[in-house]
Amino acid sequence: MSNLDALEAEFGREKKDETRVTAANADSDSFEYNEGADQSKNLDLGGGSGQTTKDHGKYGSGWGSNYGSSSGVPHIPAYEEPKVDLKDWYDDKLRPYLTVRSVISYVHSLFPFLNWIHHYNVRWLYQDVVAGITVGCVLVPQSMSYAQIALLPPQFGLYSSFIGAMIYSFFATSKDVCIGPVAVMSLQTAKVVTAVLAKYPQDSEVTGPIIATALALLCGIIALGLGVLRLGFLVELISTTAVGGFMTGSALNIIAGQVPALMGYNKLVNTRTSTYKVIIETLKHLPNTKLDAAFGLVPLFILYLWKWFCNTAGPKLVERYSRRQRTSTIWRAVFFYSQALRNAVVIIVCTAIAWGISHNKKTAPISLLGKVPSGLKDVGVMKVPEGLLAKIAPELPASVIVLLLEHIAISKAFGRVNDYRVVPDQELIAIGATNLIGTFFNAYPATGSFSRSALKAKCNVSTPLSGLFSGACVLIAIYCLTSAFRFIPKATLSAVIIHAVSDLFASYQTTWGFFRTSPPDFVCFIVTVFITVFSSIENGIYFAMCWSVAVLLWKVAFPSGQFLGRVDVAEVINPVITGGDHGDSNEGQLNSDGSVIGSYSDVWPEYKLKGQTDIETAAPIIGEELKRTATLAPRTGSSVKFHTKWVPFDQYNREVNPGVIVRPPPPGVIVFRPSESWTYINCSRQYNAIFDEVTRLTRRGRLYLPNSGNKRWNDPGEWTPPTFYKKLFKNKRSGGANASGYGAHDDGNEAVVVRDDRPVLRVIAFDWSQVAQADATGLQTLVDLRKAVNQYADRQVEFHFSGIISPWIKRGLINVGFGTVNAEYSDESLLAGHASYHVLKASPLTASDPVDDTESRQNAIYSASGTNNPFFHLEMPDFAQWDLAHESL
């Protein structure tokens, strides 16, 4: 006997024992299969209708004589699942948006106030007026302070605040957000103004207000365009931790920049450089402190003391000494509105003191705000000098990102807290329209303010219309109070800024929460803060963007696909949990009258605690460990049905109790669940993972000989021992398998053969319940995988798919030859496949909603998916029913 004959005799015997499917007549309406006494019976898939399938397959013993079959072979009606085409895509994706009704609906959606304005009532009006006036009192000093950050005269902050609050009311989907100047956007505006002015000579007609208004024009156009095109999802590419990181860094930047003005020597420190440099220079010039520090440090201390007393100390005192509910309510209202007006009160008092010490002097002893024009004297159509927009363009990306991200983050946060839905696309339209219209009033970029929005929410604002009343307050201040604004100390404004910006810092609870929930998010937060402090806010923003996109690409490119094993699962209703970590505690059990021993009623509804469930016959199935730790009290007449559930082997991603042993699939079967879409960016990695698992768990269908002509340099096959090992192997005829599972065998003619006891690969099953899309590259990789594993197993390996959620994915798989037996391997010398179908029962939905007998027979059986594609399944098949064990010998 030759070496080749010896190998074929040793390793080819499974081909003699395999169940064969005769495919000689591929066009016949029935087929034969060799399955003991049933080999002459035909499998009728037509259900009596005369329609049959041409797909070949066989059934294991699990089917029995179900569904009206008296021959032991199940019968189900044929159902050929149609493919989707471009018309279906057009009807589903485009046609609904191209009708007259959809166009009208789209235009209507641009003005959300039309949905609620006809419901407006007196109660809403009262709440909006109170909230609007309260926010307006805060908005006036804040807008002038933030204009100081933006290196602009104070009146431009007032212009931005009143027009922003008013215009936003007509486009908003958030009732709480207040649009206007904010600290971070003001800081970014200052950087843009500084960078652009450096490109012009000192005597140029281009000024800071012109640059700021031009920036608002460009930001408004971009925001409006993104909103109209419904591209708001792009904002979601940057995570919340990234936003929190650069806002915390920006807050530190702003505070560091305001300290020199607080101390009276702001002209000695360059506050437009990196934050750490500003802090160093500020400390160096502490000996240059002036009288301004009294108008800065004292108000700052008062503001924090005022906030602490109104938020913490005052309510505790009222709770301790007040016994009447009405009195407590009145005091809470007093504390709330006192806190809301603290900025205005502090500025009024400091302004009065500054007026007293400087109105009779030619030179004021402290730095004052200066003259503020009364009315809207600087308002008008802006003039854009030639080339200005091109010079602003390099600074535009960071400005747009700050403008949009801060607003969207704030609006969504208050929407979650107050239980209403914010539409990001419409918010982009709102912020774009606000800034575009603001250019006619020489406003600089405005966006949502966290502190003012929180104040509106606490005032129980009812609608976005409150912005009209806030804007009216600012207009009154512009026309009536500008003469008093002249004596506002700059140090006091710096104190107001520092006090307001300190709320932007992420608390230590938030930072620790990032670390506990997601360490990569914690790293992003910390690094963004450091870059913002030691470099610039722009670099912090760009890093946050790049990190967010990189994390997204990492998750997609390196998916955590999982190989699955089997467990037996049954649903048990209202069990009594005993044992486990609580020992013999009776907590959560039921008395004979149905009452609860313990406190589970806080978690479970009372009606669910009326009965008990038993699993008397389940202990041998679920194992002694579960029997020991979770014994269930019996109840007469209960029944528990177990079914196969596929779960990951990976202990780290465990979906079940770690005490349960996950059984592997039957020999020759590999089950894989991708965690991401099967696309060009990750398909190669998943290909390698699957093929490595194939070579680890299964053996080749045919062993390569050392001198065979089909041996390739990059795929040499298993190692064959050299001749001088023959005597060693002969003495250890049954001797120990090596680490790969191989054993020695001598055929009697001194031909040494390495024995591999692993099974031959039969089936690769994919759970695609998490695959949202599959592109051409991914499908081609699947074709390559099928070819590779077929060559490895020397037979057709069946590719089964379950849980496909998109008809386009199924269409692509069918077009590249998946779903049934591949024509290339359909000859009778190779395995033809297992025709496995899931069926559905057309039972009534409820007892009061029976199925009409004239239209559909009750309890009729239907194929869940097309019988023309037997390898596509509604859920993962139970491969144990296929009786694959004898095929893997």
Buried (B, 14 or more C-beta within 10 A) or exposed (E): EEBEEBBBEBBBEBBEEBBBBBBEEEEEBBBBBEBEEBEEBBBBBBBEEEBBBBBBBBBBEBBEEBBEBEEBBBBBBBBEBEEBEEEBEEEEEEEEEEEEEEEEEEEEBBEBBEEBEEEBEEEBBEBBBBBBBBBBBBBBBBBBBBBBBBBBBBBBBBBBBBBBBBBBBBBBBBBBBBBBBBBBBBBBBBBBBBBBBEEBEEEEEBBBBBBBBBBBBBBBBBBBEBBBEBEBEEBEEBBBBBBBBBBBBBBBBBBBBBBBBBBBBBEEBEBBEBBBBBBEBBEEBEEEBBBBBBBBBBBBEBBBEBBEBBEEEBBEEBEEEBEEEEEBEEBBEEBBBBBBBBBBBBBBEBBEBBBEBBEEEEEBEBBBBEEBBBEBEEBEEBEBBEEBBEBBEEBBBBBBBBBBBBBBBBBBBBBEEEEEEBBBBBBBBBBBBBBBBBBBBBBBBBBBBBBBBBBBBBBEBBBBBBBBBBBBBBBEBBEEEBEBBBBBBBBBBBBBBBBBBBEBBBEEEEBEBBEEEBEBBBBBBBBBBBBBBBBBBBBBBBBBBEBBEEBEEEEBBBBEBBBBBBBBBBEEEBBBBBEEEEEEBEEBBBEEEEEBEEEBEEEEEEEEBEBBBBBEEBBEEBBEEBBEBBBBBEBEEBEBEBEBBBBBBEEEEEEEEEEBEBEBBBBBBBBBBBBBBBBBBBBBBBBEBBBEBBBEBBBBBBBBBEEEEEEEEEEEBEEBBEEEEBEEBBEEEEEEBEEEBBBBBBBEEEBBBBBBEBBBBBBBBBBBEBBEBBBEEBBEBBBBBBEBBBBBBBBBBBBBBBBBEBBBBBBBBBEBBBBBBBEEBBEEEBBBBBBBBBBEEEEEEEEEEEBEEEEEEEEBBEBBBBBBBBBBBBBBBBBBBBBBEEBBE
